[in-house]
Amino acid sequence: MPSFFEKLKSGLQKTKQGLVDGVVFAMTGKARLDEKTIEELETTLIAADLGYDLTADLIARLRERIGLREAGTADAVVACMKEFLQERLAARPNLPSNGRRDFFSPANRPQVIMVVGVNGVGKTTTIAKLANRFREHGRSVLVAAADTFRAAASEQLDIWAQRADVDIIRTQQGADPAAVAFDAVQSAKSKNTEIVIVDTAGRLHTKSNLMEEMKKISRVMSRVIHDAPHEVLLIIDATTGQNGLRQAEVFSEAVNVTGLVVTKLDGTAKGGIVFSIQEKLKIPVRFIGVGESLDDLQPFDPKEFVEALFE
């Protein structure tokens, strides 16, 4: 059974190839860090979706620490880049104050988690992976299929809930999503269930529609549990790069996003989006998806993420 770190390294191979290996390639055969090489490094970093601002800061650090001198080897550049990225992630909120990987510690039952994100980002499978993770940690879980807009959404979630061996509350397409969420929270409270995970529609039509629907879902859940939802997790597909960042910005304007889950990191060389999102939005990344199986959702730890990337 591979360790957490080994699974993380394996899942980040394409990101490593696009980011770290790209830097090494740019430095191959170079005796020092010159202006032409710096331009190549900028192109590599932007292609890996670090974003322009973060790339500019990293290049400035390279100029400061290494400069245009003989010691500018690939090892020196990679070491400087690793240190820089660790510092920037460490400056952002990630793990909770108690330092635990699993940040949910419900003092009151149920703990309500609302999951948001556009269609196609892996929202349904992420909910199943979260549910499976909590169940494996001894938590009782109920999933609410409140995406009643998309055809077959509740059926798909039902299949995944069965795979994760957790209960689900669902209704027919077109029903009021807030009513589904309300029933789920009420049922969980009566049965002393620890965690409720609420799926929501993944359409963005207009920010006002999105905001009103999310507000309504939150409002009706709070009638059962006064401070629900306790967490709002936004799912971002890493393969969409900067489009994912824009989605995160739109959702953050519409709802109080408390954490991010970045999926499909195993399928992209653009994993720099993790750094870019943290830098831009200052919202903690809680989990990352590095595979397709139920246990491939990993808690995000900044230090381990960078270590796995540069291993």
N, C-alpha and C positions, 0 to 999 in steps of 0.2 A: 504494500500500500504506500504510494508516494506521500511524502510529507507535504505540509501546507506550502513550504517554500519551493519545493520541487514542482508542485502543480502551478504555482504562480510563475516560476521561471518558464515552464513549458508554454503556458498561456500567453506569455509576453514575447514569444520568439519573434513574431512579425514586427512588433513595435521596436524590439531591440535591433532588428535588421534595418528598419527604416531610420532609426535615430542614432543609436550608438555605432553600429557598423558603418552607417553612412558617414559619420564623423571620422572614423578610423580610415575609411577609404579616401576621404578628402585629404587626409594627412599623409597617406602612403607615399613614400619616396621623398617627402619634404624634410629638409633639415631644420626648417624654422617656420614660424607662423608669419606668413607674409599677407599682403593685402588681397592678392588673388585667392589665397586659401581661405581667408576670412569671408570673402564673397561666397565661396563654395559652401562653407559652413553655414552661413546665413540661409542659403537655399535649402540645405539639408534640414535645418531646424524648422523652417517654415513649412516644408513639405510634410514634416512629421506632426504638423498642427500645433506647435508650441505657441503660435500666435506672434504677431509682429512686435508687440510691446515686450513680451517675455524674451523673445529672441534678441531684441536690441539690448536689453539689460544683460543677457548672457554674453553677448559679444563684447559689451563694455567691460564685463568682469574678466574676460579672456585678455583683453588689451591691458587691463590694469595688472593682472597677476602674471601674465606671460609676456605680453608685448611682442614686438617684432625682433625676436632675438633667437639665438642658436638653440636655446633650451625648449623651444616650442615643439616638442615631439608629440606624437599621437597620444602617448600615455599621459603626458602633462595636460593636454587639452581635455582628454576624457576625465581625468581626475578632477580638474577644475570644474567641468560641467556637472559631474556627479555631486560635488560639494555644493554647487550653486542650486541645483534642483532640490537637494535635500533641505537646504536652508529655506527655500521658497515654500515648499510644502509644509515644513515645520512651522512656518509663520502663519499658516491658515488653520482654522479649527478642523479637526478630523475626528479623533477618538473622543469620547466623552470624558468628563473630569475623573471618573472612576477608573479610566484606563482600560476598561474591558473591551474585548473585540465585539461582543454582542451588546449594543448600547441600550437595548430595551430592558428595563428593570421595572415592570409594572407594579407600582405601589398599590394601585387600585385596579380591580378587574372590571371590565376588560381594558387592555391597552389597545387603542384604536390607531391603525396605520392606514392612511389614505394614499393610494398609489396613482400617480398621474404621469402623462407622457403621450406623445402622438402615436398613432397607429404604426406598427411595424418596428418599433424599437426593442421589442422583446418583453413587453409589459406582462403578458399572460404567463410566460415561462418564468419571469423573474418573481412574480407573485408565488408561483408554485415552489420555486427554489427557496424563497424566504420562509414559506410555510413549512417546507420540509426541514429547513435548518432549525427553526424553532421547535418543531416536533421532536427532532433528534436531541435537542437540549432539554427535553422533558416538559415543554410547554404545550398547553392545549390551544388549538388554533381553529378559527372559523374564518372562511373566505366568503366575501360578499360580492356577487357578480352584478355590480351596479353599472356596468357598461351595457345598457339596454338599447343603445343606438345601433351599434354595428351588428350586422347579421351574423349569427352563430358565435358571437363573443362569449355568451354565457355557457354554451355547449363546450367550447374549447377550454374554458376555465374549469368546467366540471370534470373534463377528462384529466386535466393536470392535477386537480384537487384529489382525484382518486389515486393518481400515481404517488402523490405526496402523502396519501392516507390522512387527509384532513377533511372536516365537514365543510359544506358549502350551502349558501342560501342564494337561490336564483329565481327568476321569474321569466315571463315571456318578453320577446322583443318589443320595444316601444313603451314598456312600463316606466313609471316614474323612478329614476335612479335613486332619488333621495328616500323614497319609500323602501327600496331594497336595503339601503344602508341602515335606515331606522330599524327595520325588522331584524337585521343581523346583530346590531348592537344590543337591542332589547333581548334577543335570544341568548346572546353571549352572557349578558348580565344575569339573566335568570338561571343559566346553567353554570355560572362561575367560570366561564371560559376566560383564559388569560389574554389571548391576543385575537383581534379581529383585523383582517386585511381587506380593505375595500378597493376593488377595481373601479375605475372611472372611464368614461368615454375618451377616446384619443383624438377627437377632432378639435381643430383650432378655429373654425370658421371666422369668428370674430372674438376679440379679447373680451368684449362685453358679455357675449353669450357664455363663454367659458367661465368667466368670473362669477356670473350669476348662478350657473349650475353648481360650481364648486362651493359657493357660499351657501346655497340651499342645502347641499349634502352635509356640509359642516354644521349648519344650523339645526337640522333635524336630529343629527347624531348627538348634539350637545344637549338636547332635551332629555336624553337618557343618561349620558355621562357629561357633566357640565363643561369639562375642558377638552372634549373630543373635537377633532382628531388630535391625538398627542404627537403624531409625526405625519408629515406630508413628504413622501419620497418621490422624487422626479427621476424617471428612467431616461437615460440618454444613450443612444446607439453610437459607439465610438467610431464606427465606419463612416458616419455622416460628417465627421470632422467639424468644421466651423458652422455648418448648418445645425448641428447638435447644440452648439453654443448659443445660437440664435433662438432655438426652441427653449433652451433653459432660461434665457432672458425673458421671453414672452410669458412662460409659465410663472416665473418669479414675480412678474408684474401683476399676474392675475391671482395667485394664491400664495400663502405663506409657506414656501418650500423650506423644509427644515433639513433635508439631506438629499444627496444624489446617489444614484446607482448607475454606474457606467457599464454597459453591456457590450458584448462582442469584441472585447479587446484581443481575443485570440484570432480574430479574423481580419485584422487591420495592421498596417504599418504606421497608422496615424494616432498611436496611443498618446502622443503629446497633448491631445485634447484634454486629458486629465489635469495636466498642469495649467493649461489655458483656462479651463472652466473654473478651477480653484482661484486662479489669479483674477479673473474678471468678476465672478459672482460672489466670491467669499462665502460660499455655501459648502459645508463639509461633504466630501465624498464618503459615503458610509460603506458601500459594497462595490465590488467590481466583478463582472462576469468574464470568466476565462475559459468557457467551455459550454457544452450543450447538456451535460448530465445534471441531475438534480443537485449534486453536491459540488458543482463548479462555480457557485457564487461565493466569493471570498470576501471576508471583511477587509476593508481598506486600511492599511497601515502605511503611512508615508515612507518611513525608513525602509521597511521591507519591500515596498514597491520599487524604490530606487535601487536597492541592493539587488533585487531580482533582475531588474532591467540591465544593470551593468555587470552582472555575474559572468 
